[in-house]
Amino acid sequence: MDKELIQKIQNRKHYYENIEALEKHLDKYFKSEDITVFHEMLSLDFHLDVYFIQPKDRDFNLLITAGMSLLEMQVPESIGNRENYAFAELMLILPKNIEFSKVYPSGDKHDWIIGMMKDMARFPHHQDTFLTEGHTLQAWNNIADPYDENTAFTGCILLPSATFDEDFMQLTVGGRTINIYSLFPLYQNELAYKIKHGYSKFFDLLAAGDVAEMFDNQRKQLV
């Protein structure tokens, strides 16, 4: 990682209270024994953990980043109510049969999923930009290259959640709004379609296909 980038990020204000608020927020919805934290052992830029939540009363598990909201994203002045988009975390809903090792990285075949979330969470802070609903990011410079040999997904998009309501997907601390966005992995042709036709047209595809929010590494392509 570039030393100048590391120094720039380390010199920015870190909102540690945002992470504390996120922890308390999750404690309201899930039992502590259902939550595992993949702690980042070495953080060159900023500390970014991932929560793995396995609620016994739900038919799904979740991954949620904890660290993206440590820093304020650079929202353009042209965005109305820009303060409402400055902080965010990412969520991915998983089927119960996807398991992870006790530490990350572990060499496990599902490591790439956590890596995808971390890459997305770091992107706005590395590129001095912001991410919100409808924004996409591809895995590599070549849109055809998948995240990993264990998947055909080459990118992802941020979506509103169809599973959780606004009370869960948004929290406030110290007058700051932290949005939680649902991460939805995309195939190459889906990513290309969204880039060409825009978020609204892509969302219409999701609605027409009645696509579940839950991650499915073998799901049918929309395009």
C-alpha positions, 0 to 999 in steps of 0.5 A: 500500500502506498505510504502517502495514502497510508499517511493521508488516511491516518491523519484524517479524523477517526470517529471511534464512537461510530464503531461503538454505536454500531456494536450497541446497535447490533446488540439490540437485534442479536444475541452476543453468543451469535456474533463472531468478529473477524478482527483485522490483525494488521491495518496499514490504513484504518482498522476494519473488522467484519461481524459474522452473525448467526442468529438462531431464530432466522433462516440466514446469517449475516456479514457486516463490516465494522470500520467503514464508518470510522472515516467520513466519506468525501461526498460531493458538494453537489449532493443534496443533504450530503451529510446523510451520506457521509458514513456507511457500513456494508451487509451481506445476507448469507445462507446457513450453509456458508461457513468460515474458519475462526480467523480471516484470512484462512485460505478457506474457499469462502475467504473471498466473500469477506475480502470483497466486503473489505475491498468495497468498504476501503474503496471510498476512503482510498479514492476520496469518494463516497458510496451509496445505494446504486453504486457499483464496484468491479473486482479488478481492472478487467471487468471480466475477472471474477473475485476468486476462482471459487466464484463467477461474480466480477463486481457488486452493487449496493442496494436497500435491504428487502429483509430489514427495515430502516430502523436496522439499516440506519443509525444515528450517533452524535448527530451523524447518520450511518447507513448500512447498505446491502451488498449484492454481487454481480456477474460481468454482464449484469455489471455491464448492463447497470453501467450502460443503462443505470441503476433504475433499469437494473433495479427493474431487472431485480424486481422482474426476476424476483431475486432474493437478497440472500447471497447465492453463488449459483444464482441465475443471471439476470441478463 
